[in-house]
Amino acid sequence: MVFEYFAHKRACQAKQKEREDIIQSLPAEFQQPLEATEKEILSWPVDKTAAFVRDGTIDAVDVLTAYSKKALKAHRATNCLTEILIPQALEWAKNSNAKGPLAGVPVSLKDTAGIAGVDSCIGYSAWVGKPVKKDSALVRLLKDAGAIPFVKTNVPITLLSFESTNDVFGKTENPHVKGYSPGGSTGGEAALLAYGGSRIGIGTDVAGSVRCPAHYSGVYTIKASMHRFPKTGNGTSIPGQIGIPAVYSPMTRTLGDLETFWRAIVSMEPWKYDHSCVPIPWREGTLPTNRPLKWGVMWDDGVVIPSPACHRALETVVEALKSSGNTVVDINPPSPYEALKIASQLVFADAGKVVISPIRFGEWNDRGVVEALRMFRAPRFFKKIYAWYFRYIKRDEIYAGLIENWSEKTVEEYFSLIAQREGYREKWFDFWNEGEFDFVLTVPNALPAVPHDGMREGFKACGYTFLFNMLDYSAGVLPVTHVDKDKDALKSFKPRNAIEVGVFKSYDAQKMHGLPVGVQISGRRLEEEKVLEGMKRIEKVLDEKKLKYQLLEIDD
């Protein structure tokens, strides 16, 4: 064990030195302040940048230089980067497809992304120095489209946290308020986008891992349904986990960029790069034109009530939609609590054996994951007693019902959970049909960004996003407002269960003042285009009422 610990420390030191050495070895211009022309480049939407590269107005190398300089500034402020690909990217830019739909556009990638000759250690020191042998399907598609992968971004070890911290690369800060998480597991990406060091990033989502960072950091995303976005050939912490599979999905700084990127990816026919992708071309005009849109609003998942800040953001959107002629109704859908119970057991069906197997002796692990593993690995008789205590002594059926079945599953038990998942999906199928909804609106999380180390309690409060992974529905998040220390103070509040007690320990509107707050909009399965149109509708009505979200602007 001692030798393993020293191997861990050496790997972390070596990786951090490698990262810093690459940064210091870049040409001097990358360490200089941004010039006026570079600031202008950074202000262009993605479609304009690609058009200028295609017609020769600007060279891809100049675009890459501007973004690289800003990304390095973002890294110094937030520690958001893992792999610095800028030296290779300069060569890729010189030889990139100048006619592609993403011609000359720099793209940042979550550390999981597979790039030939580059590590994808995702925070495990044991995986340092084991570069990927070939580009993943996603990276090949991006390069063929003319895009330039230029940096990779930080994640939590295990990829199972709304923080982004590990011993290999360190802790990533929220660029809005220091001391708070930018989200996870795609948190480094969210921090980079919010700071302005990238306009397009790609992450993964198994329980909210692109949507929660978008909410925490004030950026945009649409979580894809399975098989819509390429994923083959990338790294993961739980290979073979298909109960609630992770999906790759884009994140962007603006909604316009999100639309441009989705359309560009699908125009490249990803099913020709990745066997897992379904051959569905991009579909325009997905909203009905003969009637008002119908929005169902889920105000509470029955486990953790939204904090005042998150409730205010959702209420703002609901009132704006109502006043603009939309049909908006409160809904009582099939129990989100039931979904949380099933989904949590599926993800941890092996009691976390695979996800922690690479962790070395002495290596830090996320506190939320540690707590979950303790419960999943505790003897079943102990959990029965513990659940009995909460159910009959504490009168807390929510927590008791959740923990009593947290245990390693046999094959028979796993098959039963899959059957329960499908039965639950059928309930939502019928519910949606009967309600004739276009969209369902809710919060992305009960809280804005959690403080560092807040996941010890916060990991149990992922139900608002986990629900749509369970359903495999397309779901997006867009920023709406910021925490206001006066408007969003927590006044009278009586927690309904132990989960709410723990989660609200982290809520402090005074300290959270200025953090972004978003809303979540869901369509049904494989309705990414429709969700995008719904997000555009929300942003339009907010803009008309002078309520449009203001992006973080950091002038270096």
Backbone hydrogen bonds, N-H to C=O, Kabsch-Sander energy under -0.5 kcal/mol:
donor,donor_aa,acceptor,acceptor_aa,energy
5,Y,1,M,-2.3
6,F,2,V,-2.1
7,A,3,F,-2.1
8,H,4,E,-2.2
9,K,5,Y,-2.3
10,R,6,F,-2.3
11,A,7,A,-2.2
12,C,8,H,-2.2
13,Q,9,K,-2.4
14,A,10,R,-2.6
15,K,11,A,-2.3
16,Q,12,C,-2.3
17,K,13,Q,-2.2
18,E,14,A,-2.3
19,R,15,K,-2.2
20,E,16,Q,-2.2
21,D,17,K,-2.9
22,I,18,E,-2.1
23,I,19,R,-1.9
24,Q,20,E,-2.6
25,S,21,D,-1.7
26,L,22,I,-0.6
26,L,23,I,-1.0
30,F,27,P,-2.1
31,Q,28,A,-1.8
32,Q,29,E,-1.0
39,K,35,E,-2.3
40,E,36,A,-1.8
41,I,37,T,-1.9
42,L,38,E,-2.2
43,S,39,K,-1.0
43,S,40,E,-0.5
44,W,40,E,-0.7
44,W,41,I,-1.2
49,T,45,P,-2.1
50,A,46,V,-2.6
51,A,47,D,-1.9
52,F,48,K,-2.4
53,V,49,T,-2.0
54,R,50,A,-2.4
55,D,51,A,-2.1
56,G,53,V,-0.8
57,T,52,F,-1.6
58,I,52,F,-1.3
62,D,59,D,-0.6
63,V,59,D,-1.6
64,L,60,A,-2.5
65,T,61,V,-2.3
66,A,62,D,-1.9
67,Y,63,V,-2.2
68,S,64,L,-2.6
69,K,65,T,-2.3
70,K,66,A,-1.8
71,A,67,Y,-2.7
72,L,68,S,-2.3
73,K,69,K,-1.5
74,A,70,K,-2.4
75,H,71,A,-2.3
76,R,72,L,-2.1
77,A,73,K,-1.6
78,T,74,A,-2.3
79,N,75,H,-3.0
82,T,152,K,-2.8
85,L,83,E,-0.8
85,L,150,F,-1.4
89,A,85,L,-3.1
90,L,86,I,-2.2
91,E,87,P,-0.9
92,W,88,Q,-2.4
93,A,89,A,-3.0
94,K,90,L,-1.5
95,N,91,E,-1.3
96,S,93,A,-1.0
97,N,143,K,-0.6
98,A,96,S,-1.1
100,G,97,N,-1.3
102,L,145,A,-2.5
103,A,100,G,-1.6
104,G,146,G,-2.0
105,V,102,L,-2.3
107,V,148,I,-2.2
108,S,200,I,-2.3
109,L,151,V,-2.0
110,K,202,I,-2.3
111,D,153,T,-1.6
113,A,110,K,-2.3
115,I,113,A,-0.7
117,G,132,V,-3.2
118,V,115,I,-2.2
124,Y,121,C,-2.5
125,S,123,G,-0.6
127,W,124,Y,-1.3
128,V,125,S,-1.4
130,K,127,W,-1.0
132,V,118,V,-2.4
136,S,114,G,-2.5
137,A,232,T,-2.0
140,R,136,S,-2.4
141,L,137,A,-2.3
142,L,138,L,-2.5
143,K,139,V,-2.4
144,D,140,R,-2.3
145,A,141,L,-1.9
146,G,143,K,-1.4
147,A,142,L,-2.2
148,I,105,V,-2.5
150,F,107,V,-1.6
151,V,107,V,-0.6
152,K,83,E,-2.3
153,T,109,L,-2.0
154,N,80,C,-2.4
157,I,165,T,-1.8
159,L,156,P,-1.8
160,L,157,I,-0.6
166,N,170,G,-1.0
168,V,123,G,-0.5
170,G,166,N,-2.0
172,T,164,S,-1.9
173,E,78,T,-2.3
174,N,180,Y,-1.8
180,Y,177,V,-1.2
181,S,450,V,-3.0
186,T,209,S,-1.6
188,G,154,N,-2.1
189,E,154,N,-0.5
190,A,186,T,-1.6
191,A,187,G,-2.4
192,L,188,G,-2.2
193,L,189,E,-2.5
194,A,190,A,-2.7
195,Y,191,A,-2.1
196,G,192,L,-1.2
197,G,192,L,-2.2
198,S,192,L,-0.6
201,G,251,M,-3.1
202,I,108,S,-1.0
203,G,249,S,-2.8
205,D,247,V,-1.7
212,C,208,G,-3.3
214,A,210,V,-1.6
215,H,211,R,-2.2
216,Y,212,C,-3.1
217,S,213,P,-2.3
218,G,214,A,-1.7
219,V,214,A,-1.7
220,Y,252,T,-2.6
221,T,477,V,-1.7
222,I,250,P,-1.1
223,K,475,A,-3.6
228,R,225,S,-1.4
234,N,231,K,-1.3
235,G,112,T,-3.2
241,Q,238,I,-2.0
242,I,240,G,-1.0
247,V,205,D,-1.8
249,S,203,G,-2.4
251,M,201,G,-3.1
252,T,220,Y,-2.4
253,R,199,R,-1.7
258,L,254,T,-1.4
259,E,255,L,-2.0
260,T,256,G,-2.3
261,F,257,D,-2.6
262,W,258,L,-2.5
263,R,259,E,-2.4
264,A,260,T,-2.2
265,I,261,F,-2.8
266,V,262,W,-2.3
267,S,263,R,-2.0
268,M,264,A,-0.9
268,M,265,I,-0.9
269,E,266,V,-1.8
272,K,269,E,-2.5
273,Y,270,P,-1.8
274,D,270,P,-2.2
277,C,274,D,-1.8
278,V,227,H,-3.2
280,I,278,V,-2.1
284,E,282,W,-0.6
295,W,293,L,-0.6
295,W,327,T,-3.3
296,G,439,F,-2.7
297,V,329,V,-2.6
298,M,296,G,-0.5
298,M,441,L,-2.9
299,W,297,V,-0.8
301,D,304,V,-0.6
307,S,446,A,-3.2
311,H,307,S,-2.9
312,R,308,P,-2.3
313,A,309,A,-1.8
314,L,310,C,-2.0
315,E,311,H,-2.7
316,T,312,R,-2.4
317,V,313,A,-1.8
318,V,314,L,-2.5
319,E,315,E,-2.6
320,A,316,T,-1.9
321,L,317,V,-2.5
322,K,318,V,-2.5
323,S,319,E,-2.2
324,S,320,A,-0.6
324,S,321,L,-0.8
325,G,322,K,-1.6
326,N,321,L,-2.1
327,T,293,L,-2.8
328,V,326,N,-0.7
329,V,295,W,-2.7
331,I,297,V,-2.3
339,A,335,S,-1.4
340,L,336,P,-2.2
341,K,337,Y,-2.2
342,I,338,E,-2.2
343,A,339,A,-3.1
344,S,340,L,-2.2
345,Q,341,K,-1.3
346,L,342,I,-1.9
347,V,343,A,-2.3
348,F,344,S,-1.7
349,A,346,L,-1.3
351,A,348,F,-2.3
353,K,350,D,-1.2
356,I,352,G,-1.5
357,S,353,K,-0.8
357,S,354,V,-0.6
359,I,356,I,-1.4
363,E,360,R,-2.1
370,V,366,D,-2.4
371,E,367,R,-2.2
372,A,368,G,-2.3
373,L,369,V,-2.8
374,R,370,V,-2.1
375,M,371,E,-1.7
376,F,372,A,-2.6
377,R,373,L,-2.0
378,A,374,R,-0.9
383,K,379,P,-1.9
384,K,380,R,-2.2
385,I,381,F,-1.9
386,Y,382,F,-2.8
387,A,383,K,-3.1
388,W,384,K,-2.4
389,Y,385,I,-2.3
390,F,386,Y,-2.0
391,R,387,A,-2.8
392,Y,388,W,-2.7
393,I,388,W,-0.6
393,I,389,Y,-1.8
394,K,389,Y,-2.1
396,D,390,F,-3.7
397,E,395,R,-0.6
400,A,396,D,-1.8
401,G,397,E,-2.8
402,L,398,I,-1.2
403,I,399,Y,-2.4
404,E,400,A,-1.8
405,N,402,L,-0.5
406,W,403,I,-1.6
407,S,405,N,-1.4
408,E,376,F,-0.6
409,K,349,A,-3.0
414,Y,410,T,-2.4
415,F,411,V,-2.6
416,S,412,E,-1.9
417,L,413,E,-2.0
418,I,414,Y,-2.2
419,A,415,F,-2.2
420,Q,416,S,-2.2
421,R,417,L,-2.7
422,E,418,I,-2.3
423,G,419,A,-2.2
424,Y,420,Q,-2.5
425,R,421,R,-2.4
426,E,422,E,-1.8
427,K,423,G,-1.6
428,W,424,Y,-1.9
429,F,425,R,-2.3
430,D,426,E,-2.4
431,F,427,K,-2.5
432,W,428,W,-2.8
433,N,429,F,-2.0
434,E,430,D,-2.7
435,G,431,F,-2.1
436,E,432,W,-1.6
437,F,432,W,-1.0
438,D,294,K,-2.8
439,F,294,K,-1.7
440,V,522,S,-2.0
441,L,296,G,-3.4
442,T,520,Q,-2.2
452,H,179,G,-2.1
454,G,451,P,-1.9
456,R,453,D,-0.7
457,E,454,G,-0.7
458,G,454,G,-1.8
459,F,455,M,-1.7
460,K,457,E,-1.3
461,A,458,G,-1.8
465,T,462,C,-0.9
466,F,462,C,-2.9
467,L,463,G,-1.8
468,F,465,T,-1.2
469,N,465,T,-0.9
469,N,466,F,-0.5
470,M,466,F,-2.5
471,L,467,L,-1.6
472,D,468,F,-0.8
473,Y,468,F,-1.8
474,S,524,R,-1.5
475,A,223,K,-1.6
476,G,521,I,-3.1
477,V,221,T,-2.1
478,L,519,V,-1.7
480,V,517,V,-2.8
481,T,517,V,-2.1
483,V,515,L,-2.8
485,K,483,V,-0.5
488,D,484,D,-2.6
489,A,486,D,-0.6
491,K,489,A,-0.6
501,V,497,N,-1.8
502,G,498,A,-2.1
503,V,499,I,-2.7
504,F,500,E,-2.4
505,K,502,G,-0.9
506,S,503,V,-1.7
507,Y,504,F,-0.7
508,D,506,S,-0.6
512,M,508,D,-2.4
513,H,509,A,-0.6
513,H,510,Q,-0.7
514,G,483,V,-2.3
515,L,512,M,-2.7
517,V,481,T,-2.4
519,V,478,L,-2.0
520,Q,442,T,-3.3
521,I,476,G,-2.6
522,S,440,V,-2.8
523,G,474,S,-2.5
527,E,524,R,-1.3
531,V,527,E,-2.5
532,L,528,E,-2.2
533,E,529,E,-2.1
534,G,530,K,-2.3
535,M,531,V,-2.4
536,K,532,L,-2.2
537,R,533,E,-2.1
538,I,534,G,-2.2
539,E,535,M,-2.6
540,K,536,K,-2.2
541,V,537,R,-2.2
542,L,538,I,-2.3
543,D,539,E,-2.3
544,E,540,K,-2.3
545,K,541,V,-1.1
546,K,543,D,-1.9
547,L,542,L,-3.5
551,L,549,Y,-0.6
554,I,552,L,-0.5
555,D,553,E,-0.6
556,D,554,I,-0.9
